Amino acid sequence: MGFFDKIKSGLKKTTQAVTQQFEDIMASFVAVDDDLLDELEEAMILSDLGAGVAAKAREEVKTRAQHQKVGTAAELRCLLKDVLTDMMLEDTALDLSGSPAVILVIGVNGVGKTTSIGKLAARYVSEGKRVMLAAADTFRAAAADQLEVWAGRAGADIVRHGEGADPAAVVFDAIAAAKARGCDIIIIDTAGRLHNKANLMNELAKIDRILTRELPDSSRETLLVLDATTGQNAVHQAEEFNKAAKLTGIILTKLDGTAKGGIVVAISAGLGVPVKLVGVGEGLDDLMDFNRSDFLEALLPPLDEN
């Protein structure tokens, strides 16, 4: 099953909710006037696009509708899709240049961080790459244990220390082991403690210094894992983490469990951080590269589809 089919299936709750709202708006369609635009903006907000993004989209729809002389529901649907497409960042694949490439993964507990790391490791191992996992979330005793289980399932190597160990020391040892074993990719699990941003920043700064010194020529992705079902709270998390770390992308999990898939648009258009991977199921292959066009086609299907 390809990305579009999985997204379409995973977004079933979202498409039903969004399509119904849109159909309700269009049932009394006469023209793209202020009343219709107000209803459309409200529907976008209820779909978790966020007030700022929804307001910007509303004004762009108004401007383009006048130029294009939009007069039908189908035309408005296509126009809205075009507007959201233009507001979102272009699709960007993970940069895995350099050897070993580095993927630094951050996120609060419960968002699916460890599972996402395990699925990423399994993907790259299946492609013939050697993967090293660094269990640098030493704040929770169970974190390294969970990561070790995933390493075994994926066929990846792992370096871990005891609970309370210095995360930067774990990263240093993982780099040394990765070099010695000829690993292609290092994936680093980190603790996400938003309640103490100073500690988080200090921890990430130490890891950054180690990576810069030991792997100066390696690419680096800093990915924040967010739970799509938490809606606007996920946007707030992204804002805070983006202040503490230079995020290169978002992994959005549990997209199949929310009826408010507009959160993808809110993050991409509102924060200027690309969504690079999305989780649309429990399977090992259900963490997929994000495709903007396929996502919006699934989010806003033709009005005669259910």
N, C-alpha and C positions, 0 to 999 in steps of 0.2 A: 504493500500500500504506500503510495507516494505522499509527499507533504500535503498537497491540496486535499486529498481524500482523508488523511488523518486529521488535518485541521478542520475540515468540514464536519467530520464525525465528532471531533473533540469539542467543537464550538456549537454543538447542537442546542445546548441551553441558551447560549448567547444569541444565535441566529433566530431562534423562536421568539425570544424576548424583543430583540431589535426589530425583526421583521414585523411583528405584531404592532409595535409602536409606530413604525413607519407607515404601515398600512392604515392604521387608525388616522394618522395625520393626513394621508392622501385620500381618504374616503370622501372628504369634503373639499378636495382640491379644486380651486378656481384659478388661482395665480400665486406666484411666489411673493406674497405680501408679508407685512410685519407680523400678522397673527400666525401665519404658517411658519415663519422663521422662528418665532418665539417657541412654538410647539416643538419644532425640530431641535432647537437649542436645548430645550428641557429634556427631550428624548436622549440627546447625546450625553447630557450630564448624568442622567439615570443609568446610562450604559457605561459609566465610569471614565468618560473622556476627561472629566475635570472641567470646572467652570471656565478657566482661562482658555483652554484649548477649544472648548465648545463655542465660546464667544467669538474667538478668532475664525473658527470654521463657519459660523453663522454669517459673519460679515463677508467672507470670501464667497460663500454660496450666493448671497444676495447680489454681489457685484457681478459674478460670472453668469448668474441666471438672467440678469438684465441684458448682458451682452449676447448671450446665446439664445435668448427668447425661449426659455424653458416653459413648456406648456403641458407636460404629462408627468405622471408618477415615474415612469421608466426613465425619462430624461433627468428627472431630479435625482433618482437613485444613482445614475451614472455620474452626474455632476458631483454629488456628495462623495462618491468613491474617488473621483479625480482630486477633489480638494484635500481629502485625508491623505491620499497618496503623496501629494506635493508637500504636505505638512510634515510627514514622517521622514526620518533619515533614510538614505539609501541602504539597501542590504549590504552588509559587510561581513565577510567570512573571517574566522579566527586566523590571526597571523601566527603561523607556526614555523617561520623562517628561523635560521640559526639552529645550532645543535648543542645542547638540548634546548628546545623551545620551552618557555615557562608560562604556565597558566596559574595565576593566583586567584583563589576563589574565596569570597567573603560573603557573609550573610548571617542573620540572626538565627537562633535555634528554631527548628520546626518548619523551616521554609523548603526543605528538601535539598540542602547543601550537600550532605554526604552522598545521598542517592545520585545527585547530578554528577558529582565527581566520579562515582562508580560507573555511571553510564558513559561518561566521556572516556574513561579509561578503557572500558570494554570496546567502545567504538574504535579507538586508535590501535588497540591490540589486535582487533579483527582485521585492521588494515595492514598488519605486519610491522607495526611500530613497537618499540620497547618503551614502556611507560613506568616512571617512578612516581609513587605517591609519597608526599611528605605530610605526616600527621602533626601539623603545627598548631592544631587546636588542642592545646594541652590544658585548657581551662576546665574541660569536662572529661571525667574519667572514661565515659562511654564513647567519646568521639573517636579516639584512636582504635578502640575495639571494633566499632562499626566500620571504620575505614579499612581495617585489616580484613574484615569479612568481604568487603567489596573488592579489595585487591585480589583475594583468592578467587572470587567469582570471575573477575575480569582477566586474570592471568597477568596482573601487574606486580611490580616490585613495590616494597614499602619500607620507609624508615620511620621509626617511632621512638619516642623517649617516654619516660614516666610522667604521671600526672604532675602538673605544676612546673615542668621543665621549661627552659627558655625556648620560645618558639623559633627564635632566630638560630639557635643552636641546632634545632631539628632541621631547619632549612639548610644550614651549612653542611651537615652530615649527609643530607639527601643529595645535595649537589655533588659532593665528593663521590658518593656511591654511584650516582648517575653517570658521572664521567668515567669511573672505573669500569662500569658495566656497559658502556656505550649506549645509554638510553637516548631516545629521540625527544621525549617530552617529560617534563616534570610538572606534576599537578600538585599544588600546595593548598592544603586545607587550613584555614585560619579561624580563630575565634572571632565572632561578631558580637561585641558588647556595646551596644549603643548607649546603655545607661552610664557608661564611663568612657566618653569619647576621647579624653586625654590619653587613657591607657591604650585604646585602640590605635590612635594615631602614633603613639610612641612605638607600639609593637610593629605596626606596618612600616614605620620609618626604619626600624632596625632590620627588618626583613629586606627592605629596599636597598639598604647599604650593602648587605651581604650579596644580594643578587647582582648589583651593579659592579661590585668588586670581583666576584667569582665568575660571573657570566656576562661580561661587558658587551659581547657581540650577539647575545641571544635575544630573540623577540620576547615580548612579554605582554600577556593579556591579563588585565585585572577585571574579573567578572563578579558582579554582584548577583546573588541568587535571591529572587523575590517570589512570594506566593501570590499568584493571581487572584486567589479567592479573598485576599484581604483588601482589595480595592484601593481606595485612595491612601490607606495606610502604607501600602507598598510604595506609592509615589513619595510619601514623606520619608520612608526609610532610604530610598534612593537619593533623595536630596541630602540627607545627613551623611550617608556613606560617601557621596561624591565630594563632600567637603573634606572628608578624612583621607580619601584615596583618589587617585586619578583613574576613575573608572574608564575602561575601554569598551565595556559592553554589559548587557544584562542577560541572565538566564531566568526566564519566567516559567515557573513550575505550576502545575495544577491548573493549566489553562482549560482543561476539559471539565473542571469542576465548578466553573463560575458561569453565571448568566450575564456577566458584565465584561465581555472581552475588550471593551474600549480602553481598558487599562493599558493595553499595548500601545495605543495611539497616544495616551496621556504621557507615558514614559518617553517615547521616541520624540514626539513633537514638543512636549512641555519641558523636558529636561535636557534634550539634546544628547542623550546617551542611547546608542543603538541597541535594540533588542537583537541579540545574536543567536540565541537558542531558546526553544520553547518546549516544555514538557506537556504532552497530550495523552498520557496514559502511563501504565505501570510497567510496561515491557522495557527490556534493555534498549530497544531501538525506538523508543518513544520520546527521546530527547533529540529534537531535530533542528537543523539549521533553519533560521527564520527567513521566510519569503514574504515580503511586504504585499506584493500583488496577490498572491494566493490567499494570504490572510484576509485582505479586504474583500476579496471575492467571496470568501466563505462567511465573512461577517455580514456582508450586505448582498445576499443572493438575489437574483431576479425575483420580482414580487409574486410571480405565479408559482414559485417553489415553496415547499413546506419544510 
